[in-house]
Amino acid sequence: MMNIMKEFKLKKEMLIGTASAATQIEGGVLDSSWMDWAKRGYITDGTSPARANDHYRLWEEDARLMGELKMQICRLGVEWARIEPVQGNFCEEALAHYRREIEFIQAQGIKVLVTLHHFTNPMWFEQRGAFEKKKNITFFIRFVEKVVLAFDSLVNEYITINEPNVYAVNGYYFGSWPPGKKKLSGTLKVMSNLSKAHLLAYRKIHVLRIQMGLSDTMVSFANHLRVFVPENPDKLSDRFSARLMEYLFQGRLSKLMIYGRLRGWGKLHAKTKGAIPKYFCDFHALNYYTRGTVTNFQDGVKKDSLKNDLGWEIYPSGIVECAKKLYDLLPLPIYVTENGTCDNDDSFRSLYLYEHLKALSESNLPIERYYHWCFCDNFEWVEGESARFGIVHIDYETQKRTIKKSGEFLRAVVLNSGVDTEIYEQFIEGERYRRK
Ligand code: BGC
């Protein structure tokens, strides 16, 4: 019988924490694209981001809880619609609020990585055509500048844009997210404008921080990467469509955003001078969730595979396959900026965490960070409050936070720098995925 090692040690440089996005946790009625989408009745369980985790009020409690769970890092987003609710009018109080929050998280010994754009736009920007119009990019860059100046030496790590492919495909191809459009040409245009927005934001952040006399700037964008496989590997057309889908959904975009080679823009990095790096990311940010099968240019899920509560395949070795794709483009440190699963009763999340962390630990890639998605169960976009991804349970009525077994497991991993037999037996042995 094969002897499978249960134990693993985290890589020496690996730090562990969680990730979140402002719209998904903060609560409050803002004039934003997702609040509007909810008002228009598109959230399947009828909820809205107005409630979420009430985190804008309960941020101290959440930061303390992160400290209690021994988290070492935290990725958090700022809400553009809160910082610039009206075009050109910046809310200093909101910026001061985020500063207080970041200082408080840091005081718990947790390092903060800030996401500047995570799917949601202020309504005024949405109404101007958002990232469908190239000229709107300047509004985003002005917002980036405002935040970076306000955070000065407090924050040195930024994600400019989260998952441009998911934003573009859901909003402009499937039409299931705001603004609900369904055109391939629009989708490609949005992807290319988001790439430009990233390139400009990347340089802007570096230049501003150099001007402020600050070094150690670390900037990237969050790649959402999936493993794509042909549904029938013996069929040439399935093999071809899997490769094409991968290229259109993620391969092309990663290259554009890392190398800065856009049609009509030449090689942007050739123009960079002095202290500004040559490429457009200082580390790779990987968001990984699942693998998909492809047939006739249609996305699918492998039959008889292990799945989570949203029907996504659970495929742990894919996290290393995707990290490798980024590393092969440019050999930089890799941060897993999101990885997690919808497990509504927390019956297999520890196993999921265990298998993904083990795969990362056993790979020979320079994987330096792991941000689990997510900390508290939160507003899961069109699924609203119905899909739970957190290591902390939320009672949405009372806003009571309760650490789940998976939260205890992650704390044990941090304290032990990995998993030993005792931790394995306590947390993992009894867990099983549900096959659907
Ligand atoms: C997004 C998160 C989302 C998670 C789970 C990621 O693609 O960045 O905002 O909650 O997936 O669906």
Boltz pocket constraint, residues with backbone or C-beta under 6 A from the ligand:
constraints:
  - pocket:
      binder: B
      contacts: [[A, 21], [A, 24], [A, 162], [A, 163], [A, 166], [A, 224], [A, 287], [A, 338], [A, 373], [A, 379], [A, 380], [A, 381], [A, 389]]
      max_distance: 6.0
